[in-house]
Amino acid sequence: MNDLEWRDAFLDGLWLERGLSQHTLAAYRRDLDAWLAHLAARGACLMAPDEQALETFLAARREHYHPRSVARLLSCLRRFYRWALAEGHVSVDPLADARAPRAVTKLPDTLDEAEVERLLAAPDVELPLGLRDRTMLEVLYGCGLRVSELVGLTVDAVNLRQGVLRVLGKGDKERLVPLGEEATAWLARYLRQGRGDLMQDPTRPPLFPGRHDGFMTRQTFWHRIKRHAVSAGIDKPLSPHTLRHAFATHLLNHGANLRVVQMLLGHSDLSTTQIYTQVAQARLEALHAQHHPRG
């Protein structure tokens, strides 16, 4: 087998055995391709990298990439060589002693509650597109969804009577998420007044259709968010996960249990959720400094 065939065999195994998402598999493919290109430039191959290859590769990546990206790349390579060792394709793991660079913890960008309200109110709900966008924003914030989860929702995933959504998350893991009164009300209005006007065939499955009655892309919705943020006068740096971060932070600010937030976000590891406690703590410290007589 050549290097590309080894790469594909490894990725196929991950997909079959672990059910990783297509986004994760695509990231692993990019990481392995970068490693292959580096090895090829040194006259080395995937199954027999020379001793200095990893050191020079990581040094070059650290100059242009965030430490977390470099750490993820190293994790991918370690996973590949552990697989190769377990399958008997190599006799020794060449990365057994490699260490990941220390990742810098960065608090996620978020909005305060007043800014969220302005963003939610920005779309013109008298128009079908505006009603769709308002409903998407309400569901995104009210349920703490990932953008990929939001745009992938189908009509049959909505249960307005019980007030829940059936969401397909990372690794095709399904979870039920409570909607809340506002999101339920906007969804009911959108299904009654807006969705049918946006589709040639309303029997198609997408809850929030894009072009040609298909599922909207994450990029399209991200452009819509940025447009509405401008209308709302919000000049903070935003990301596609801004409302998800706001959802988690505001829940914790109002006393929600960390385990509950973990379940609502669909995090498999509590440590992933704990970063939001830092955001909430930073907010409390800022309020104390602003309002306390001895702040």
Backbone bond lengths (Angstrom), bond angles and torsions (degrees), N, CA, C in turn:
res aa  C-N    CA-C-N  psi(-1)  N-CA   C-N-CA  omega(-1)  CA-C   N-CA-C  phi
1 M - - - 1.473 - - 1.523 109.87 -
2 N 1.334 116.05 144.22 1.456 119.03 175.34 1.526 109.44 -91.16
3 D 1.349 115.64 178.47 1.464 119.63 -174.00 1.522 112.52 -60.98
4 L 1.326 118.24 -40.11 1.464 120.89 -179.38 1.523 111.00 -65.90
5 E 1.314 116.72 -35.91 1.460 120.04 178.23 1.525 111.61 -69.65
6 W 1.350 117.60 -36.99 1.468 120.72 174.38 1.530 109.63 -62.38
7 R 1.327 116.23 -44.55 1.471 120.45 179.14 1.523 110.96 -58.28
8 D 1.328 116.84 -48.38 1.465 120.96 -176.92 1.527 111.39 -66.71
9 A 1.328 117.17 -37.30 1.467 120.24 178.36 1.532 110.38 -62.53
10 F 1.330 116.16 -41.18 1.472 121.11 178.30 1.527 110.66 -63.90
11 L 1.340 118.25 -47.95 1.460 121.85 -178.38 1.518 111.37 -66.13
12 D 1.315 117.85 -38.66 1.465 120.39 177.01 1.526 110.98 -62.32
13 G 1.329 115.49 -39.18 1.461 119.42 178.05 1.520 112.36 -64.34
14 L 1.348 117.11 -40.72 1.464 120.83 177.79 1.515 111.18 -62.08
15 W 1.333 115.46 -43.17 1.466 119.83 -177.78 1.521 111.21 -65.27
16 L 1.317 116.62 -41.08 1.460 120.09 -177.12 1.525 112.43 -74.44
17 E 1.341 116.65 -40.96 1.453 120.19 -172.34 1.518 113.36 -87.86
18 R 1.309 117.73 -34.59 1.468 120.08 -172.25 1.520 113.93 -113.51
19 G 1.321 117.82 -9.27 1.457 120.10 177.61 1.516 114.12 62.07
20 L 1.344 117.55 36.51 1.458 120.20 179.82 1.518 110.46 -66.68
21 S 1.339 115.90 151.31 1.460 120.19 179.74 1.521 110.79 -68.40
22 Q 1.327 115.26 160.57 1.454 120.31 177.96 1.527 111.17 -63.47
23 H 1.340 117.67 -31.30 1.472 121.05 179.07 1.534 110.07 -65.82
24 T 1.339 116.50 -43.57 1.464 120.43 179.21 1.519 110.90 -65.60
25 L 1.329 116.11 -43.47 1.466 119.83 179.15 1.526 111.20 -62.94
26 A 1.336 116.59 -38.49 1.467 119.79 178.62 1.527 110.79 -65.13
27 A 1.345 116.85 -38.78 1.471 120.40 177.73 1.528 110.29 -64.93
28 Y 1.328 117.49 -41.86 1.461 121.01 177.55 1.533 111.00 -62.87
29 R 1.322 116.36 -39.57 1.462 119.73 179.61 1.538 110.22 -63.36
30 R 1.340 117.01 -42.28 1.466 120.25 178.55 1.521 111.04 -63.35
31 D 1.330 116.30 -41.86 1.467 119.95 179.54 1.525 111.40 -63.09
32 L 1.320 116.10 -45.08 1.462 119.63 -179.67 1.521 111.49 -67.16
33 D 1.335 117.41 -36.54 1.459 120.09 178.25 1.530 111.13 -65.01
34 A 1.336 116.36 -38.84 1.471 119.74 177.46 1.536 110.30 -64.13
35 W 1.322 116.58 -41.00 1.467 121.90 178.48 1.535 110.37 -65.04
36 L 1.331 116.62 -42.28 1.462 120.63 178.65 1.521 111.35 -62.29
37 A 1.344 116.81 -41.68 1.462 120.27 179.76 1.523 110.71 -64.09
38 H 1.337 115.93 -40.06 1.471 119.93 178.59 1.528 110.36 -64.15
39 L 1.329 117.07 -44.09 1.456 120.57 179.68 1.523 111.30 -64.38
40 A 1.334 116.34 -42.17 1.465 119.95 -178.95 1.517 110.69 -61.72
41 A 1.334 116.90 -38.21 1.467 120.65 179.73 1.527 111.41 -65.55
42 R 1.340 116.92 -23.26 1.462 121.56 179.45 1.529 111.57 -97.33
43 G 1.340 116.47 1.68 1.454 119.69 -178.33 1.511 113.21 74.11
44 A 1.343 117.29 21.68 1.460 121.82 -179.90 1.529 109.34 -108.34
45 C 1.322 116.39 171.89 1.462 120.50 179.35 1.524 110.00 -127.00
46 L 1.324 115.95 168.05 1.453 122.34 -171.70 1.520 112.89 -61.14
47 M 1.305 117.24 -41.57 1.457 120.56 -175.31 1.528 113.57 -86.21
48 A 1.332 116.94 -3.06 1.466 119.53 178.48 1.526 110.59 -144.85
49 P 1.349 116.79 62.08 1.465 118.50 179.39 1.525 110.95 -67.95
50 D 1.340 116.96 143.42 1.465 118.42 178.65 1.522 110.01 -74.97
51 E 1.310 117.48 164.73 1.461 122.03 -170.27 1.520 113.41 -62.30
52 Q 1.320 118.06 -32.77 1.455 120.91 -176.03 1.524 112.84 -89.95
53 A 1.331 117.75 -6.41 1.469 120.05 -172.56 1.520 112.10 -61.36
54 L 1.343 117.16 -47.84 1.460 119.47 -177.25 1.518 111.49 -65.63
55 E 1.323 117.01 -41.61 1.471 120.26 -179.25 1.519 111.28 -60.31
56 T 1.330 117.38 -46.82 1.466 119.69 -179.51 1.521 111.10 -69.89
57 F 1.332 116.19 -34.55 1.466 120.12 179.64 1.526 110.62 -64.56
58 L 1.338 117.06 -49.58 1.464 120.22 -178.46 1.524 111.04 -66.59
59 A 1.330 117.20 -36.34 1.465 120.11 178.66 1.523 110.60 -61.87
60 A 1.341 116.60 -41.56 1.463 120.20 179.19 1.521 110.79 -68.02
61 R 1.329 117.32 -38.58 1.464 120.32 -178.96 1.524 111.53 -69.13
62 R 1.335 116.95 -35.66 1.466 119.69 -178.74 1.521 111.77 -64.48
63 E 1.310 117.66 -24.96 1.464 120.60 -179.53 1.516 112.26 -71.25
64 H 1.328 117.47 -24.94 1.461 120.29 -171.86 1.524 114.34 -123.95
65 Y 1.341 117.75 -9.14 1.459 120.51 -175.03 1.516 111.12 -125.15
66 H 1.332 115.36 154.21 1.457 121.80 177.05 1.530 109.07 -65.54
67 P 1.347 117.68 146.86 1.468 119.86 179.15 1.524 114.17 -53.51
68 R 1.332 117.06 -33.69 1.463 118.66 178.95 1.520 111.70 -66.07
69 S 1.343 116.71 -35.81 1.465 119.97 177.63 1.523 110.51 -66.80
70 V 1.331 115.79 -40.25 1.463 119.80 178.93 1.531 109.93 -66.48
71 A 1.335 116.73 -40.41 1.462 120.30 178.85 1.521 110.85 -64.16
72 R 1.335 117.16 -39.68 1.465 119.83 178.23 1.526 110.87 -65.18
73 L 1.329 116.41 -40.07 1.458 120.43 178.50 1.528 110.59 -61.86
74 L 1.327 116.58 -44.91 1.457 120.06 179.39 1.524 110.82 -63.76
75 S 1.342 116.76 -36.99 1.459 121.00 176.90 1.525 110.94 -61.83
76 C 1.320 116.40 -40.56 1.463 121.40 177.67 1.527 110.97 -62.58
77 L 1.329 115.83 -46.62 1.463 119.45 -178.99 1.530 111.33 -65.01
78 R 1.329 117.01 -40.71 1.461 119.97 177.22 1.526 110.63 -60.34
79 R 1.324 114.37 -42.38 1.461 118.89 -179.61 1.528 110.59 -62.96
80 F 1.334 116.28 -39.95 1.467 120.00 179.89 1.528 110.93 -62.89
81 Y 1.333 116.83 -47.47 1.462 118.70 -175.79 1.527 112.62 -73.73
82 R 1.343 117.70 -27.64 1.470 118.83 172.15 1.528 110.30 -65.65
83 W 1.328 115.24 -39.76 1.476 119.93 176.28 1.523 110.18 -63.23
84 A 1.345 116.47 -45.86 1.467 120.19 -179.04 1.525 111.20 -62.22
85 L 1.343 116.53 -37.57 1.461 120.23 179.01 1.532 110.78 -68.74
86 A 1.334 116.24 -44.65 1.464 120.48 -179.14 1.523 111.71 -63.68
87 E 1.343 116.40 -33.78 1.463 120.81 -179.11 1.525 112.47 -84.98
88 G 1.331 116.96 -3.18 1.450 120.35 178.28 1.518 114.11 80.43
89 H 1.344 117.10 17.68 1.468 120.06 -179.10 1.534 111.55 -83.81
90 V 1.340 117.21 -22.31 1.463 121.75 173.96 1.524 107.41 -132.55
91 S 1.317 116.47 156.01 1.465 120.40 -178.96 1.521 112.90 -94.80
92 V 1.330 116.90 -15.02 1.455 121.44 179.17 1.528 108.34 -148.52
93 D 1.334 116.24 145.66 1.459 121.61 178.66 1.528 108.73 -83.06
94 P 1.334 118.74 113.11 1.466 120.11 -176.79 1.523 113.57 -70.49
95 L 1.344 117.45 -13.45 1.468 120.24 -178.17 1.525 111.89 -108.90
96 A 1.314 117.28 15.29 1.465 120.10 -174.57 1.518 112.27 -57.52
97 D 1.321 117.94 -34.02 1.470 120.78 -176.42 1.527 113.42 -102.85
98 A 1.330 117.12 6.47 1.470 119.70 -177.85 1.525 110.08 -74.10
99 R 1.326 116.56 144.14 1.455 121.85 -179.94 1.531 110.25 -117.58
100 A 1.323 114.49 141.63 1.466 119.66 179.44 1.518 109.95 -78.95
101 P 1.336 118.40 146.49 1.463 120.43 173.86 1.516 110.39 -66.74
102 R 1.298 116.39 149.75 1.457 120.85 179.02 1.528 109.44 -66.73
103 A 1.315 115.80 125.92 1.469 120.61 179.88 1.528 109.78 -84.59
104 V 1.309 115.87 138.95 1.454 121.91 177.54 1.526 108.95 -89.24
105 T 1.343 116.31 120.67 1.455 119.79 -179.31 1.524 109.58 -74.84
106 K 1.313 116.46 121.68 1.455 121.72 179.92 1.523 108.33 -114.86
107 L 1.321 115.69 126.12 1.451 118.77 178.64 1.530 109.30 -68.18
108 P 1.341 117.26 138.81 1.466 119.65 -177.34 1.523 111.59 -68.39
109 D 1.338 115.27 146.70 1.461 120.22 174.69 1.526 108.66 -67.40
110 T 1.326 115.50 137.92 1.461 118.76 179.75 1.525 109.42 -147.21
111 L 1.318 115.72 175.88 1.458 122.69 179.34 1.523 108.47 -121.22
112 D 1.345 116.42 150.51 1.454 117.52 173.30 1.531 108.41 -79.57
113 E 1.322 116.21 174.03 1.461 119.86 -172.05 1.521 112.20 -65.83
114 A 1.327 118.03 -35.53 1.461 120.44 178.97 1.532 110.80 -66.83
115 E 1.321 116.84 -39.33 1.470 120.68 178.09 1.531 111.26 -65.92
116 V 1.330 116.17 -39.24 1.468 119.27 176.46 1.515 110.32 -61.08
117 E 1.324 116.91 -43.45 1.468 120.15 179.85 1.530 110.86 -60.65
118 R 1.319 117.10 -40.64 1.471 120.03 178.67 1.524 111.15 -64.70
119 L 1.340 115.83 -41.31 1.460 119.57 179.81 1.524 110.97 -65.47
120 L 1.320 117.12 -42.03 1.456 120.30 -179.97 1.522 111.60 -63.99
121 A 1.325 116.48 -32.72 1.470 120.46 -176.82 1.519 112.88 -84.69
122 A 1.327 118.48 -4.19 1.469 120.75 -173.88 1.532 114.79 -69.20
123 P 1.332 121.10 -41.75 1.471 119.65 -177.83 1.530 112.28 -64.72
124 D 1.316 116.74 146.94 1.464 123.02 176.15 1.524 108.27 -83.52
125 V 1.328 116.09 101.24 1.466 120.14 -172.48 1.522 112.93 -77.69
126 E 1.355 117.58 -1.77 1.464 119.50 174.17 1.524 111.17 -78.30
127 L 1.328 116.48 -12.80 1.460 121.93 177.22 1.530 109.34 -104.45
128 P 1.344 118.49 144.70 1.477 120.02 -179.83 1.520 113.07 -55.88
129 L 1.353 118.21 -41.69 1.461 120.38 179.06 1.524 111.25 -64.82
130 G 1.328 116.11 -41.04 1.454 119.86 179.01 1.518 111.86 -65.98
131 L 1.335 116.31 -39.00 1.461 120.15 178.12 1.530 110.38 -65.74
132 R 1.334 116.05 -39.74 1.469 119.41 175.72 1.517 111.01 -61.29
133 D 1.348 116.48 -47.19 1.469 119.69 -177.75 1.523 111.51 -64.12
134 R 1.343 117.18 -42.15 1.468 120.28 179.38 1.530 110.02 -61.28
135 T 1.322 116.22 -42.21 1.460 119.94 -179.81 1.521 110.71 -65.61
136 M 1.328 117.19 -41.43 1.460 120.33 178.39 1.523 111.14 -62.02
137 L 1.329 116.69 -43.05 1.465 120.28 179.11 1.531 111.08 -64.71
138 E 1.341 116.20 -41.49 1.466 119.85 179.20 1.527 111.06 -63.57
139 V 1.337 116.97 -41.35 1.466 120.41 179.71 1.532 110.42 -69.81
140 L 1.330 116.30 -40.66 1.460 120.39 -179.84 1.522 110.80 -61.15
141 Y 1.315 116.85 -47.23 1.462 121.30 -179.20 1.519 111.69 -75.71
142 G 1.331 116.70 -40.94 1.458 120.48 -176.31 1.514 113.86 -70.40
143 C 1.334 116.78 -23.42 1.471 120.61 -176.63 1.522 113.02 -115.79
144 G 1.338 118.23 -10.39 1.465 120.31 179.30 1.513 113.43 67.62
145 L 1.329 117.12 34.04 1.460 120.38 -176.50 1.520 111.72 -77.18
146 R 1.327 115.69 157.29 1.456 121.06 163.64 1.525 107.68 -73.86
147 V 1.340 116.70 151.80 1.460 119.46 -179.95 1.532 110.22 -60.57
148 S 1.328 117.22 -38.69 1.462 119.81 179.17 1.529 111.28 -62.63
149 E 1.340 117.21 -34.56 1.461 120.93 177.30 1.519 110.59 -69.63
150 L 1.332 116.53 -39.15 1.461 121.01 -179.04 1.523 111.44 -63.77
151 V 1.334 116.75 -52.54 1.464 119.40 -175.34 1.529 111.46 -70.40
152 G 1.327 117.74 -17.48 1.456 120.61 179.26 1.522 114.15 -90.75
153 L 1.345 117.62 1.76 1.465 120.04 -179.05 1.527 111.53 -66.20
154 T 1.317 115.07 142.44 1.459 121.33 174.31 1.527 109.12 -109.87
155 V 1.321 115.73 163.99 1.462 120.05 -178.37 1.525 110.65 -61.11
156 D 1.326 117.43 -39.40 1.465 119.20 -177.05 1.527 113.25 -75.52
157 A 1.347 117.31 -2.04 1.468 120.22 175.07 1.529 111.49 -82.49
158 V 1.343 116.87 -8.23 1.464 121.98 -175.88 1.521 110.09 -99.37
159 N 1.327 116.56 128.36 1.459 122.20 173.05 1.521 107.46 -124.28
160 L 1.338 115.69 92.64 1.461 119.87 -177.02 1.523 111.70 -69.98
161 R 1.313 117.25 -30.98 1.465 120.05 -178.78 1.526 110.29 -64.03
162 Q 1.336 116.19 -43.01 1.462 120.06 178.53 1.524 112.68 -89.96
163 G 1.336 117.37 -11.79 1.455 121.00 178.71 1.510 113.97 69.69
164 V 1.356 116.97 42.04 1.460 120.57 -179.67 1.525 110.65 -136.59
165 L 1.328 114.75 156.68 1.457 123.14 171.98 1.520 109.20 -114.26
166 R 1.326 116.52 142.66 1.457 121.12 170.58 1.522 107.12 -98.92
167 V 1.330 115.71 113.82 1.465 121.88 -170.70 1.520 109.50 -112.91
168 L 1.331 115.75 136.11 1.459 121.47 175.37 1.518 107.51 -102.08
169 G 1.338 116.13 110.68 1.453 121.39 -174.42 1.516 113.26 -99.74
170 K 1.329 115.71 -158.54 1.462 121.54 -179.19 1.526 110.49 -60.77
171 G 1.332 114.80 144.01 1.451 119.40 -179.44 1.514 113.06 65.03
172 D 1.352 116.62 22.94 1.464 122.52 -179.82 1.530 112.00 57.15
173 K 1.346 116.32 31.52 1.464 120.31 176.26 1.529 109.10 -86.13
174 E 1.311 114.90 129.39 1.465 120.07 -177.59 1.521 110.16 -96.62
175 R 1.341 116.22 141.02 1.458 120.07 175.61 1.526 108.93 -144.55
176 L 1.320 115.88 154.76 1.458 121.98 174.94 1.522 108.50 -99.16
177 V 1.328 115.94 131.06 1.465 121.42 -177.14 1.523 108.55 -122.54
178 P 1.338 118.35 128.16 1.468 120.06 176.75 1.527 111.15 -67.87
179 L 1.339 115.35 141.87 1.460 119.82 -175.44 1.529 113.10 -84.81
180 G 1.308 118.00 -39.91 1.456 119.96 -171.66 1.526 110.42 86.19
181 E 1.312 116.53 160.57 1.465 121.18 -172.75 1.524 112.68 -65.15
182 E 1.337 117.11 -45.20 1.468 119.86 -176.65 1.521 111.25 -64.63
183 A 1.319 116.95 -49.11 1.460 120.10 -179.00 1.523 110.62 -62.97
184 T 1.331 117.64 -38.77 1.465 120.82 178.45 1.519 110.74 -63.23
185 A 1.338 116.82 -43.76 1.464 120.75 -178.94 1.529 111.27 -64.48
186 W 1.338 117.12 -42.64 1.465 119.65 -179.66 1.525 111.26 -69.72
187 L 1.311 117.92 -37.23 1.464 120.33 176.67 1.525 111.05 -63.44
188 A 1.322 116.58 -42.65 1.467 119.97 179.38 1.529 110.24 -62.15
189 R 1.324 117.34 -43.92 1.468 120.57 179.04 1.519 111.32 -64.70
190 Y 1.337 116.35 -43.32 1.465 120.44 -179.14 1.527 111.32 -63.65
191 L 1.328 117.90 -43.40 1.458 120.98 179.69 1.530 111.04 -66.92
192 R 1.322 115.95 -30.08 1.471 120.62 -178.94 1.526 112.05 -81.50
193 Q 1.346 117.30 -37.56 1.456 120.38 -169.34 1.528 115.49 -117.48
194 G 1.337 118.51 -25.99 1.461 119.09 -168.45 1.512 116.80 -110.11
195 R 1.330 117.18 -43.70 1.467 119.90 -170.95 1.516 112.52 -61.05
196 G 1.330 117.11 -43.26 1.460 120.19 -178.18 1.508 113.21 -60.95
197 D 1.340 117.42 -31.41 1.467 121.39 179.85 1.519 112.43 -74.78
198 L 1.322 117.12 -16.22 1.463 120.82 -177.16 1.524 112.72 -96.08
199 M 1.336 117.50 -5.78 1.459 120.42 -172.40 1.526 111.61 -125.38
200 Q 1.323 115.15 141.87 1.453 119.54 171.29 1.524 110.43 -76.06
201 D 1.342 116.26 -33.30 1.458 121.51 179.81 1.524 108.59 -129.74
202 P 1.353 117.49 92.39 1.470 120.45 -177.19 1.519 114.26 -65.14
203 T 1.342 118.33 -7.91 1.472 119.53 177.54 1.532 111.84 -79.85
204 R 1.349 117.35 -8.53 1.463 120.19 177.61 1.525 109.14 -66.27
205 P 1.349 118.29 153.07 1.476 120.38 -170.14 1.522 117.82 -73.62
206 P 1.354 122.10 -28.55 1.472 117.92 -173.08 1.528 113.07 -58.38
207 L 1.320 115.50 131.44 1.463 119.79 175.74 1.516 110.53 -71.30
208 F 1.334 116.21 -42.33 1.466 121.93 179.48 1.529 108.51 -118.12
209 P 1.328 117.69 89.24 1.472 119.95 -171.68 1.522 112.88 -71.46
210 G 1.335 113.90 149.14 1.456 121.31 169.99 1.517 108.62 -102.85
211 R 1.318 116.33 -134.76 1.455 120.63 -178.61 1.528 110.60 -76.44
212 H 1.325 115.30 145.29 1.465 122.87 174.07 1.529 111.80 56.13
213 D 1.335 116.95 35.92 1.466 122.99 176.84 1.527 112.93 64.87
214 G 1.332 117.52 13.82 1.462 120.42 179.89 1.514 111.48 -91.31
215 F 1.326 115.44 179.84 1.456 120.33 177.30 1.528 110.15 -71.42
216 M 1.309 116.47 137.35 1.457 121.70 176.22 1.532 109.32 -67.37
217 T 1.329 116.54 144.83 1.458 119.79 176.14 1.524 110.17 -82.27
218 R 1.327 115.56 157.36 1.472 119.89 176.24 1.525 110.46 -61.61
219 Q 1.337 116.71 -36.96 1.462 120.59 -178.14 1.530 111.28 -65.07
220 T 1.331 115.82 -39.82 1.464 119.46 179.08 1.516 110.88 -62.86
221 F 1.332 116.80 -45.96 1.453 118.97 -179.44 1.517 111.24 -66.56
222 W 1.322 117.64 -35.71 1.460 121.02 177.71 1.525 110.49 -61.69
223 H 1.324 117.81 -41.15 1.472 120.68 176.43 1.529 110.62 -62.92
224 R 1.330 116.51 -36.98 1.471 119.69 178.27 1.532 110.35 -65.54
225 I 1.322 117.66 -42.48 1.465 120.69 178.67 1.526 110.30 -59.71
226 K 1.324 117.21 -46.16 1.468 120.13 -178.07 1.523 110.80 -63.01
227 R 1.330 116.83 -38.58 1.468 119.89 178.15 1.525 110.92 -63.47
228 H 1.326 116.98 -43.71 1.463 119.73 -179.51 1.529 111.14 -70.64
229 A 1.317 117.71 -31.15 1.468 120.40 177.54 1.523 110.38 -64.25
230 V 1.332 116.78 -39.81 1.470 120.55 176.75 1.522 109.78 -62.02
231 S 1.334 117.01 -44.94 1.465 120.79 179.27 1.524 111.76 -61.98
232 A 1.342 116.20 -32.31 1.458 120.91 -178.55 1.525 112.85 -84.45
233 G 1.337 117.06 -0.97 1.456 120.52 -179.88 1.511 113.98 71.34
234 I 1.338 117.25 28.70 1.464 121.70 179.90 1.518 108.13 -97.99
235 D 1.331 116.81 117.57 1.459 120.41 -177.74 1.526 112.55 -111.91
236 K 1.331 117.42 12.63 1.462 120.43 174.79 1.522 109.86 -70.84
237 P 1.339 117.13 152.29 1.474 118.27 173.12 1.521 109.71 -65.44
238 L 1.314 116.85 128.94 1.457 122.05 -178.19 1.525 110.08 -113.04
239 S 1.306 115.53 156.95 1.457 122.04 173.17 1.523 107.37 -132.66
240 P 1.340 117.94 165.15 1.470 118.55 177.63 1.526 113.47 -58.65
241 H 1.353 117.18 -20.48 1.465 120.26 -178.86 1.531 112.55 -99.09
242 T 1.332 118.68 11.15 1.462 120.58 -174.62 1.528 111.94 -56.79
243 L 1.333 117.51 -46.20 1.467 119.39 -178.30 1.526 111.76 -71.91
244 R 1.322 117.33 -28.69 1.471 120.08 174.12 1.524 109.62 -66.15
245 H 1.339 116.46 -42.97 1.462 119.92 176.55 1.531 110.86 -62.97
246 A 1.338 116.26 -41.48 1.465 119.70 179.74 1.526 110.82 -63.49
247 F 1.320 116.70 -41.75 1.467 122.01 178.15 1.531 110.36 -54.84
248 A 1.329 116.44 -50.92 1.462 120.67 -176.87 1.523 111.37 -66.60
249 T 1.335 115.65 -44.76 1.468 119.94 -177.44 1.517 111.44 -64.36
250 H 1.338 117.30 -43.38 1.463 120.92 -177.35 1.528 110.81 -69.02
251 L 1.327 117.30 -35.61 1.469 119.39 175.25 1.525 110.55 -60.71
252 L 1.328 116.79 -46.36 1.463 119.95 -179.33 1.529 111.34 -67.35
253 N 1.332 116.46 -36.79 1.467 119.64 177.09 1.528 111.74 -60.83
254 H 1.323 115.90 -29.62 1.464 120.45 -178.93 1.528 112.28 -97.32
255 G 1.332 116.37 14.51 1.451 120.22 169.88 1.506 117.09 95.11
256 A 1.338 118.34 12.25 1.467 120.18 -179.82 1.520 110.79 -67.26
257 N 1.325 116.22 149.21 1.457 122.74 176.76 1.521 110.02 -73.56
258 L 1.340 116.02 140.14 1.466 120.44 -177.10 1.527 111.36 -60.88
259 R 1.325 117.40 -37.23 1.466 120.97 179.90 1.524 110.81 -64.43
260 V 1.325 116.82 -37.13 1.468 120.87 178.34 1.517 109.69 -64.89
261 V 1.338 116.52 -45.16 1.457 120.23 178.65 1.528 110.73 -61.97
262 Q 1.327 116.24 -39.56 1.467 120.50 177.29 1.524 111.19 -57.73
263 M 1.337 117.18 -45.85 1.459 121.04 -179.22 1.526 111.52 -66.54
264 L 1.330 116.46 -40.83 1.461 119.90 -179.46 1.530 111.55 -65.39
265 L 1.333 116.82 -37.42 1.458 120.81 179.94 1.527 112.54 -77.82
266 G 1.321 116.88 -17.73 1.453 119.57 -177.96 1.509 113.34 77.98
267 H 1.354 116.77 27.44 1.465 120.67 177.39 1.527 109.19 -81.14
268 S 1.326 117.44 131.65 1.455 120.74 177.46 1.521 111.50 -79.12
269 D 1.333 117.37 -22.72 1.465 122.24 -176.26 1.525 108.83 -122.04
270 L 1.321 116.52 127.54 1.463 120.94 -179.14 1.517 112.02 -60.61
271 S 1.343 117.73 -30.87 1.459 120.53 -178.47 1.530 111.10 -61.57
272 T 1.329 117.58 -28.64 1.467 120.65 177.34 1.516 110.53 -66.29
273 T 1.329 116.35 -35.49 1.464 121.29 -178.39 1.519 111.66 -77.65
274 Q 1.328 117.90 -26.62 1.464 120.98 -171.23 1.525 113.21 -65.58
275 I 1.335 118.04 -18.87 1.458 118.61 177.63 1.526 111.06 -60.38
276 Y 1.336 116.92 -27.63 1.460 120.14 -179.28 1.517 112.29 -71.07
277 T 1.328 116.88 -23.63 1.455 118.16 175.05 1.519 110.03 -67.32
278 Q 1.343 117.04 -30.79 1.466 120.41 176.47 1.527 110.34 -67.54
279 V 1.342 116.51 -40.04 1.459 120.09 177.86 1.518 110.06 -63.10
280 A 1.349 116.38 -46.49 1.452 120.44 -179.60 1.528 110.66 -63.20
281 Q 1.331 117.63 -41.44 1.455 121.29 178.92 1.522 110.94 -63.63
282 A 1.335 117.11 -40.15 1.463 120.36 177.91 1.530 110.67 -61.93
283 R 1.333 115.97 -38.70 1.467 120.27 178.26 1.528 110.54 -65.52
284 L 1.332 117.66 -43.53 1.454 120.85 179.76 1.529 111.24 -63.33
285 E 1.326 116.56 -40.24 1.460 120.16 179.11 1.523 111.20 -64.77
286 A 1.342 116.38 -39.27 1.467 120.01 178.81 1.526 110.62 -65.59
287 L 1.338 117.27 -41.83 1.465 120.44 177.92 1.519 110.91 -64.38
288 H 1.329 116.61 -39.92 1.467 120.20 179.60 1.524 109.82 -63.75
289 A 1.329 116.30 -45.24 1.462 119.70 -179.42 1.531 111.82 -63.73
290 Q 1.336 115.95 -32.65 1.468 120.21 -176.33 1.529 112.08 -79.19
291 H 1.335 117.16 -36.92 1.471 119.44 -168.30 1.518 114.89 -113.82
292 H 1.340 118.56 -20.48 1.437 118.65 -176.76 1.540 110.37 -79.65
293 P 1.348 117.33 138.80 1.474 119.60 -178.57 1.534 113.29 -56.44
294 R 1.310 116.54 -29.12 1.456 119.90 -178.82 1.534 110.77 -113.84
295 G 1.346 116.05 24.44 1.457 120.50 -179.93 1.510 111.91 -70.84
